[in-house]
Amino acid sequence: MVTTGLGSSLAYLLTRAERSVNRGLSAALAAEDVNVDQWRILQALADGRGHSMGDLAEAALMPHPTLTKAVDRLVDRALVYRGHDPADRRKVAVFLATRGSDLLGRLEAGIAEHHRAIHATFGADRTEQLMRELETLVRSLDGQP
């Protein structure tokens, strides 16, 4: 284990890992002209409930201005739409359109292949363990049980 320089920083190593994983994910999404941020938005909306921009920003890990631009692009492509929040009609929510759902379906094979490549390289058990550990780390840092 590297114990000096940038390699001793958890934040640095996590960022490097994220970039490596996202390179492969970007390649899987490129055929449908979707980037990783847009994919996260579509995935967050796949539950069919509609989400406020604030909830969507949190789920997609994006700052509000960046999210707004990304959602606008997805609206322009008719992949998502804005409508009234079912819980409070005074609020606006973003929903996955049928075209967006269809797009997610087309992306499934590429995403699955990306996951298989990670499993082949790092090992399925180690990948699952890493995901559990990262989830635990996030909950701990966020003060959740």
C-alpha positions in Angstrom: 0.0 0.0 0.0 1.3 3.5 -0.9 1.7 5.5 2.3 3.1 8.8 0.9 2.1 11.5 -1.5 -1.3 11.5 -3.2 -1.5 7.7 -3.0 -2.0 8.1 0.7 -5.2 10.1 0.3 -8.4 8.2 0.4 -10.1 11.0 -1.5 -7.5 10.8 -4.3 -7.8 7.0 -4.6 -11.6 7.1 -4.6 -11.5 9.8 -7.4 -9.0 7.7 -9.4 -11.3 4.7 -9.0 -14.4 6.6 -10.0 -12.7 8.0 -13.1 -11.5 4.5 -14.2 -15.0 3.0 -13.7 -16.6 5.9 -15.4 -14.4 5.6 -18.5 -15.8 2.1 -19.1 -19.3 3.3 -18.3 -18.9 6.2 -20.7 -17.9 3.8 -23.5 -21.0 1.7 -22.8 -23.3 4.7 -23.0 -21.7 6.4 -26.0 -23.6 4.5 -28.6 -26.8 6.1 -27.4 -25.2 9.6 -27.0 -25.7 9.5 -23.2 -23.1 10.6 -20.7 -22.7 9.3 -17.2 -24.5 12.2 -15.6 -27.5 11.8 -17.9 -27.5 8.1 -17.2 -27.6 8.7 -13.5 -30.6 11.1 -14.0 -32.4 8.6 -16.1 -31.7 5.8 -13.6 -32.9 8.0 -10.7 -36.2 8.6 -12.6 -36.7 5.0 -13.5 -38.7 4.4 -10.3 -41.6 6.2 -12.1 -42.4 8.5 -9.2 -41.1 11.8 -10.5 -38.6 13.8 -8.5 -38.1 17.4 -7.5 -34.9 19.0 -8.9 -33.5 19.0 -5.4 -34.1 15.3 -4.8 -32.8 14.6 -8.3 -29.6 16.6 -7.7 -28.9 14.6 -4.6 -29.7 11.3 -6.3 -27.6 12.1 -9.4 -24.7 13.6 -7.4 -24.9 16.9 -9.3 -24.9 20.5 -8.4 -28.3 22.2 -9.2 -27.0 24.4 -12.2 -25.4 21.4 -13.8 -28.5 19.3 -13.2 -30.7 21.9 -14.7 -28.7 22.0 -17.9 -28.6 18.2 -18.1 -32.3 17.9 -17.5 -33.0 20.6 -20.2 -31.0 18.5 -22.7 -32.9 15.4 -21.8 -36.2 17.3 -22.1 -35.0 18.5 -25.6 -34.5 14.8 -26.5 -38.0 13.9 -25.1 -36.3 11.4 -22.7 -37.7 13.2 -19.6 -40.4 15.7 -19.0 -41.4 18.2 -16.3 -44.8 18.0 -14.7 -46.7 18.6 -11.5 -45.4 16.8 -8.4 -48.1 14.3 -7.5 -47.7 15.0 -3.8 -47.9 18.8 -4.2 -49.3 20.2 -7.5 -47.7 23.6 -6.8 -44.2 22.0 -7.2 -42.6 20.8 -10.4 -41.2 17.3 -10.7 -39.2 15.6 -13.4 -40.4 12.3 -14.8 -39.0 9.6 -17.1 -40.7 9.7 -20.5 -41.4 6.5 -22.5 -38.5 7.3 -24.8 -36.3 7.6 -21.7 -37.5 4.2 -20.4 -36.9 2.7 -23.9 -33.4 4.2 -23.9 -32.6 2.7 -20.5 -33.7 -0.7 -21.9 -31.3 -0.4 -24.8 -28.5 0.6 -22.5 -28.9 -2.5 -20.2 -26.7 -4.8 -22.3 -23.9 -2.4 -22.4 -24.1 -1.6 -18.7 -24.2 -5.4 -17.9 -21.1 -5.9 -20.0 -19.4 -3.1 -18.2 -20.2 -4.8 -14.9 -19.0 -8.1 -16.2 -15.7 -6.5 -17.3 -15.2 -5.1 -13.7 -16.0 -8.5 -12.2 -13.6 -10.2 -14.6 -10.8 -7.8 -13.7 -11.4 -7.3 -10.0 -13.5 -10.4 -9.1 -17.2 -10.5 -8.5 -16.9 -11.2 -4.8 -14.4 -8.4 -4.3 -16.5 -6.0 -6.3 -19.6 -6.8 -4.2 -17.6 -6.4 -1.0 -16.1 -3.1 -2.2 -19.6 -1.8 -3.0 -20.9 -2.8 0.5 -17.9 -1.2 2.2 -18.3 2.0 0.2 -22.0 2.1 1.1 -21.1 1.7 4.7 -18.4 4.4 4.5 -20.9 6.8 2.9 -23.6 6.1 5.6 -21.0 6.6 8.3 -19.7 9.9 7.0 -23.3 11.1 6.5 -24.1 10.2 10.1 -26.5 7.4 9.2 -26.8 4.1 11.1 
